Amino acid sequence: MKNKNTWQPTKFVKTKSGCVPNNNTMHVSVGSRFITGILGELYHDLLKKHATGVLLDLGCGNVPLYDVYREYVTDNICIDWNKNPYLDYETDFNNFIPLESNTFDTILCTDVLEHIAEPHKLFGEMARLLKPNGKLILAVPFYYWIHEEPHDYFRYTRYALQKFCKDNKLIVVELNSYGGIPEIIIDIISKNVRRFRTLSNIILRLSHFILNTQFAKNYHMKTRQSFPLGYYLVAQKP
């Protein structure tokens, strides 16, 4: 990664208790703090468990997870299609990625696949770039608003992710949903009142109370498979 010495946290901030949303509304709006909190906890756990060696941060943006994974890896290479100070390579993920095969111990691809017009090509490229026994850490939204228009093309089920792995001879290590109807409802409300900061803060505070009730916990467990907020996948190259 270029300019490591000037890197600053953006979307996520690492704390002693994990990975939390940045309080700076320039990086995370109040309306997005709820979902960002869910993802921060998820990504922290996945990276702690699976990130090793040389990591490819694919679709890195401002490298928001760098502070989480840097203690687990020996180096990180950052690629994206939009220029920023941290990029090692600027490339279109719908085409051949100009990096050598069997190079990376870990590939991180979070909230990227839905923006790829030809996802089968990207999956093939990620499989090619992984070293034998290397792991892909990937996450995608499912019940989620249209974002980064016009480049928002798909939503994927667990079955689509399984097929991508099968077609590219990757072994599924972990594949599960995150969120359920309670989280979807709270996220929808949060997004739709985001222009009203005071109301957004009230919704955010209430969300933590609501999700800790036994009713919400039960409803979450009953609906996370049929009404997921999103999915995460860890796959390994044989």
C-alpha positions in Angstrom: 0.0 0.0 0.0 1.3 3.4 -0.9 1.6 6.2 1.6 1.1 4.0 4.7 2.6 6.8 6.9 -0.2 9.2 5.9 -3.1 6.8 6.2 -6.0 7.8 8.5 -9.1 5.9 9.6 -12.2 6.7 7.6 -15.3 4.4 7.7 -14.1 2.2 10.6 -12.1 2.9 13.8 -10.3 0.1 15.6 -10.8 0.1 19.4 -9.9 -2.3 22.2 -13.3 -3.9 21.9 -13.2 -4.3 18.1 -14.0 -2.3 15.0 -16.6 0.5 15.2 -18.1 3.2 12.9 -16.2 6.5 12.8 -18.0 9.3 14.7 -16.9 11.8 12.0 -20.0 12.3 9.8 -17.8 13.2 6.9 -16.9 9.5 6.8 -20.1 7.8 8.2 -23.4 9.6 8.2 -25.7 9.0 11.2 -28.1 7.1 9.0 -25.4 4.6 8.0 -23.9 4.1 11.5 -26.2 1.2 12.3 -25.2 -1.0 9.3 -21.6 0.1 9.6 -21.6 -1.1 13.2 -22.8 -4.5 12.1 -20.2 -4.7 9.3 -17.4 -3.5 11.5 -18.0 -6.3 14.0 -18.3 -8.9 11.2 -15.2 -7.8 9.3 -13.1 -7.6 12.5 -13.9 -11.2 13.4 -13.4 -12.5 9.9 -10.0 -10.8 9.5 -8.8 -11.9 12.9 -9.6 -15.5 12.0 -8.6 -15.7 8.4 -6.2 -12.9 7.3 -2.6 -14.0 6.8 0.5 -13.3 4.7 0.2 -11.0 1.7 -3.3 -9.5 1.4 -4.9 -8.1 -1.7 -7.4 -5.4 -0.7 -9.6 -5.5 -3.8 -11.9 -2.5 -4.1 -10.0 -0.9 -1.3 -11.3 2.7 -1.5 -9.6 4.6 1.3 -8.5 1.2 2.9 -11.0 1.5 5.8 -10.0 -1.9 7.2 -6.3 -1.4 7.1 -6.0 -0.8 10.9 -7.9 -4.1 11.5 -5.9 -6.4 9.3 -2.4 -5.0 9.3 -1.3 -6.8 12.5 -2.3 -10.2 10.9 -0.6 -9.8 7.5 3.0 -9.3 6.2 2.0 -6.9 3.4 -1.0 -5.4 1.7 -1.6 -4.5 -2.0 -4.4 -2.1 -2.7 -6.3 -2.0 -6.0 -9.4 -0.1 -7.1 -10.9 1.5 -10.2 -10.9 5.0 -8.7 -7.6 6.9 -7.9 -6.6 7.6 -4.4 -3.3 8.1 -2.5 -3.1 4.5 -1.3 -3.5 2.6 -4.6 -0.8 0.3 -5.9 -2.8 -0.4 -9.0 -5.7 1.2 -10.7 -7.7 -1.4 -12.7 -11.2 -2.3 -14.0 -12.4 -5.4 -12.1 -14.5 -6.5 -15.1 -11.4 -7.4 -17.0 -8.0 -9.1 -16.5 -6.3 -7.9 -13.3 -2.6 -7.2 -14.1 -1.1 -9.2 -11.3 0.7 -12.5 -11.2 -1.2 -15.8 -10.5 -0.8 -17.5 -7.2 0.4 -14.4 -5.5 -1.8 -13.7 -2.4 -2.4 -15.5 0.8 -5.6 -13.5 1.4 -8.0 -11.5 -0.8 -10.4 -9.1 0.9 -13.4 -8.2 -1.2 -16.1 -6.5 0.9 -19.2 -4.7 -0.6 -17.7 -4.8 -4.1 -19.2 -7.7 -6.0 -22.6 -6.0 -6.4 -20.9 -3.3 -8.4 -19.3 -5.6 -10.9 -21.1 -5.9 -14.2 -19.4 -9.3 -15.0 -19.0 -11.0 -11.6 -18.0 -14.4 -13.0 -14.9 -12.8 -14.5 -13.9 -11.2 -11.2 -14.4 -14.5 -9.3 -12.2 -16.2 -11.8 -9.5 -13.6 -11.4 -9.6 -13.8 -7.6 -9.2 -17.6 -7.8 -6.3 -17.2 -10.1 -4.6 -14.7 -7.9 -4.8 -16.7 -4.7 -1.9 -19.0 -3.7 -2.8 -22.6 -3.0 -4.4 -22.7 0.4 -5.0 -19.0 0.2 -8.4 -17.6 1.3 -10.9 -15.2 -0.1 -12.9 -13.1 2.4 -15.9 -11.6 0.8 -19.1 -9.9 1.9 -22.2 -8.7 -0.1 -25.4 -6.9 0.8 -28.8 -8.5 0.1 -31.7 -6.5 1.5 -30.1 -3.1 0.9 -30.8 0.2 -0.9 -29.5 1.1 -4.3 -26.1 2.7 -3.9 -23.2 4.1 -5.9 -25.5 4.5 -8.9 -25.4 3.7 -11.7 -22.9 1.0 -10.8 -25.1 -1.2 -8.6 -26.0 -4.3 -10.6 -26.8 -7.4 -8.5 -27.8 -8.9 -5.2 -26.6 -12.4 -4.4 -28.0 -15.3 -2.5 -25.9 -17.9 -0.7 -26.6 -20.3 -3.6 -25.1 -17.8 -6.1 -22.0 -17.5 -4.0 -21.7 -21.3 -3.7 -21.9 -21.6 -7.5 -19.2 -19.0 -8.0 -17.0 -21.0 -5.7 -17.8 -24.3 -7.4 -17.2 -22.9 -10.9 -13.8 -21.7 -9.8 -12.8 -24.7 -7.7 -12.8 -22.9 -4.4 -13.7 -24.7 -1.2 -16.3 -23.0 1.0 -14.9 -22.6 4.5 -17.6 -20.3 5.9 -20.8 -19.0 4.2 -23.6 -17.4 6.3 -26.0 -14.5 6.4 -25.8 -11.5 8.7 -28.8 -9.6 9.9 -32.5 -10.5 9.7 -35.8 -8.7 9.6 -35.2 -6.6 12.8 -31.9 -5.3 11.3 -33.5 -4.7 7.9 -36.3 -2.6 9.3 -33.9 -0.5 11.4 -31.6 0.0 8.5 -34.5 1.1 6.2 -35.8 3.6 8.8 -32.2 4.9 9.5 -31.6 5.5 5.8 -35.0 7.3 5.3 -34.6 9.7 8.2 -30.9 10.4 7.6 -31.6 14.1 6.7 -32.9 14.7 10.2 -29.8 14.3 12.4 -31.6 14.4 15.8 -34.1 11.8 14.8 -31.4 9.7 13.3 -29.5 9.7 16.6 -32.7 8.7 18.5 -33.3 5.8 16.0 -29.6 4.7 16.5 -29.9 4.7 20.3 -33.3 2.9 20.2 -31.9 0.3 17.8 -29.4 -1.0 20.3 -32.1 -1.3 23.0 -34.5 -3.0 20.5 -32.0 -5.6 19.3 -31.2 -6.6 22.9 -34.8 -7.6 23.6 -35.5 -11.3 23.6 -38.3 -10.8 21.0 -35.8 -9.2 18.5 -33.2 -11.8 19.2 -35.7 -14.6 18.5 -37.0 -12.9 15.4 -33.5 -12.4 14.1 -32.7 -16.1 14.4 -36.0 -17.0 12.7 -35.5 -14.7 9.7 -31.7 -14.3 9.1 -31.8 -17.1 6.5 -34.9 -16.1 4.7 -34.6 -12.3 5.0 -30.8 -11.6 5.3 -29.4 -8.2 5.4 -26.3 -9.7 3.6 -23.9 -12.6 3.3 -20.3 -13.3 4.1 -18.1 -15.9 2.5 -14.7 -17.4 3.3 -13.4 -19.6 0.5 -10.1 -21.4 0.1 -8.1 -22.4 -3.0 -7.0 -26.1 -2.9 
